[in-house]
């Protein structure tokens, strides 16, 4: 059996950069989105009435989905599934937080590779 986890946190601006790690697939959603055999992550910004001053300084939110190595697969289909899961969770968080324009996240996962 494999444990799956979804976590959300805030991130500093330097976490969104142009550094790429071999073995991961990068997508165009959010400020940064990437998938690996055992999970995916998505970074987005939120301007919301729930966060004072967020119009000037948006809340930076990082979502991370992980699952055990027993269920990890190194296929494009699996990367897409991982990305779809973290997108759905991130979109739900953006809606709950009343982020303008859902934090820039589309209603359905867009799996366009970042070039």
Buried (B, 14 or more C-beta within 10 A) or exposed (E): EEEEEBEBEEBEEEBBEEEEEEEBBBBEBBBBBBBBBBBBBBBBBBBBEEBEEBEEEBBBBBBBBBBEEEEBEEEEEBBBBBBBBBBBBBBBBBEEBBBBEBBBBEEEBBBEEEE
